[in-house]
Amino acid sequence: MFREFDINEKNIDIKKEELKKKLEDTKQKIQKLKKQKIKSYENFSKPLQKLLYEIELDFTPISHLNYVCNSKKTEEVYNHLLPIL
């Protein structure tokens, strides 16, 4: 299910910072997942997939706005986030 796009050029910096925070949290959660001695679909793959999907849902509106508006601001935010992802 897609989230409603509530992003615009006025709040894109806030969304960028929210995504950066979420990425840091996700990295920590991935490290915890990796430490499991016995990995399975249920305890590793499925939670990992869910974490990555959440990141995708948050990045998609930023990416979309950049492609549609393609302003200096959207391009700057997009280009800043891309290497982090």
N, C-alpha and C positions, 0 to 999 in steps of 0.2 A: 504494500500500500504506500502510495506516495504522500508525502507531507505537503501541506499547502505552502506555496512559495510566499514567504513574508519578507523577502529580501528586496532591497532597492539600493540605489547609490548612497542614500543617506545613512543607512544602517549596515552597510557592507563591512565597515571596519569592526563593528561589534560582532558580526557574524564570523569574521576572520578570527578574532580573539577567542570566541566561543569554540570554534573548530580546533584551534591550536591547543586549547585546554583539553578538549575531548581527545585529541590525538595523544597527548601526554598521558592521560588517564588510561587510554586504550593500550598504550605501550606497556604500562605497568601491569595491566590485566593479562596481556599476552605473556609477559615474563612469568607470571604466576602459572599460567596454563602450561608453559614450557617446562616448568619444574615438576610436573606430575610424572611419577615414575612409570605408571602404566597409562598409556594414552589410548583412547577409543574414540569412536565417532561421537558418542554421547558426552564424554567429559572433555574432549579436546576439539575435535573438528567442528562440531555444531556450535559451541560457544565462540570459537574463533570466527566462524562464518558470520555469526550474529554481530560480533564486534565490528567486523569489516563492513558489513552491510549498513550499520549505523553511521559509520564514517561516510560511506557513499551517499547516504540520504542527506547528510549535512553539506557535503561538497557539491552535490548536483545543482542546487540552486545558484551557488556562486559561479559554477562553470556555465550554467545556462545564461545567467545575467551577463557574463562576459561575452558569450557568443552573440547574444541578442543586442546588447547595448554597445559593447566594445569601446567603452570610454577609457581614458587614461587611468581612471580610478579602478575600474573593474579589472583591467588588464594588470595593473600593479598588484592587486590583491590576489588574483588568479596566479600570477607568476611567482608571487611570494609563497603561496601554499603548495604549489606543484612539487617542488623538491622535497618538502616536508612529508608529503604523502608517500 
